[in-house]
Amino acid sequence: MASFQPFNFETQIPQELLISQIMQIHATISKLESLRPSKQVNTLLTHLVKLCTLPSSIDIEALPQEVKKMRESLIPICGKAEGLLELEFSSFISLTPNPMKNLTLFPYYGNYVKLANYEYKILKENGVANAKKVAFVGSGPMPLSSIILATHHMESTQFDNFDIDEKANEVASKIVDSDKALEKRMKFVTQDVMEVKERLGHYDCIFLAALVGISRCEKVKILGHIRKYMKEGGVLLVRSAKGSRAFLYPIVEEDDMVNFEVLTIFHPTDDVINSVVLLRKPNA
């Protein structure tokens, strides 16, 4: 397996070094037979995440074509590996005596707590802290964002989690069903968001997970669809990425947010990966 250099978080990593390390990881990981959690997959992904959160001034748009192509291939690989990691932990945690107490076993739990803190702060600053109904699109097998927001921040809000994958919703709902109070406020819906129409108008706030719509074209279609059916004055919180973090997740550009009012764009500088974009559908 490829060997990697340790880096210092304080200084900026040179762009050439960052790209060569990421390309090395991509070359190794794309040859693997399976992306299921294993020592090799976990080591590669952990190193990739560390690399992508180092201070860097990289501009994705200015990269050579071959690096852009590699990035387009890397994002779905990371997404698949992330989904398999979540599924494995969620399935295991759902079988423990108190699943809600064991969520901290998930390796990136602390990261989700920080992201939820940022997102709630942004919602609060924009007057959406007391949303009655929230939709989370792309909640996955381990719906930590919804759970943390519902139990630590939005304690009387109704949450509907949408995911296209029935198995993901099945294991996720097992965890939530173990907490009777939360179960009353949280539902799971197996549906492609592009098929959800009038129902989108019921929510004060909609969250769009980073990996819903991996290509720019898909993302723009999804944003347009949600905008069409969401309520006037309602907000849409979109997860994006900036700089080297964009090797892990798609970027949502300002040009993609047509006919929305942009309320906030927040780019983290700690180990949180996702940027947060808060949009409002203007009143007609």
C-alpha positions, 0 to 999 in steps of 0.5 A: 500500500502507498505510504503517506507523509504526516502533515502539520495542520498549522501550515498550508500544504503546497498544492502540488503535494496535496494533489499528488497525495490525493491522486495516489489515494484515488489510484489505490482506492479505485482498484479495490474490489470492495469499499466495505469498511476494512483496515485498508479502506478505513486507512485510505479514507481517514488519510484522505479526510485529513488531507482535505481539511488541511489549510490550502488555497486550492481553487478547484476550477483552476485545476488541470483537466485530469485532476478534475476528472479524478475528482469526479470519480473520487466523490462517488467512491467516497460517497459509496464508502461513506454509505457502507460505513454508515450502514455497518455502524447503524446495523450494529448500533440498532442491535445494542440495548440502547442504540441512542446512547451508542451513537457516539461509537460512529467514528465521525460522530463529533464531526456531526455534532460540530456541523449541527451546531454550526447549522443551528446557529445559522438557522437561529441567526436567520429566524428559523430556530423554531421551525415546526416541520423540517425535511432532511433529504438524503438522511442515509442509514445513520441520520445523525444530523437529524437526530442531533438537531432534533435532540439537542437543538430543535426539541419540538420540531417534526422531522421527516427524513427522505432517502431513496434507499429502503435499507438505509431507512429501515436501519435508521428507523430502528435506532430512532424507534428505540426512543419513544419521544423521538419516534413521535417526531421523526418519520422516514420516507423512502422516495426520490426527492424529484418525485416529492412535490406538494409535500415539500410545501409543508416544511418551514426548512429543508436540508439537502445532504451533500451527496444528493445530486453528485454532478453539478447538473443533477444538483441544479435540477434538484435545487430547481425542483425543491424551489418549485414546490417548497413554501414561499418564505421557507428556507433551504439549507444546502451542504456544499464544499470549498477548496480541497474539501471539494475532493470529497463533496460537490460544490454548490456555486452561487450560479446554481441557486437561481431565484433563491435569496442567499441568506448565508454562506459559511465555510468551516476552517476546522475539521468539519468538511461541509460548507453551509449555504442557507437559501430562502424562497422569496415571496411572490 
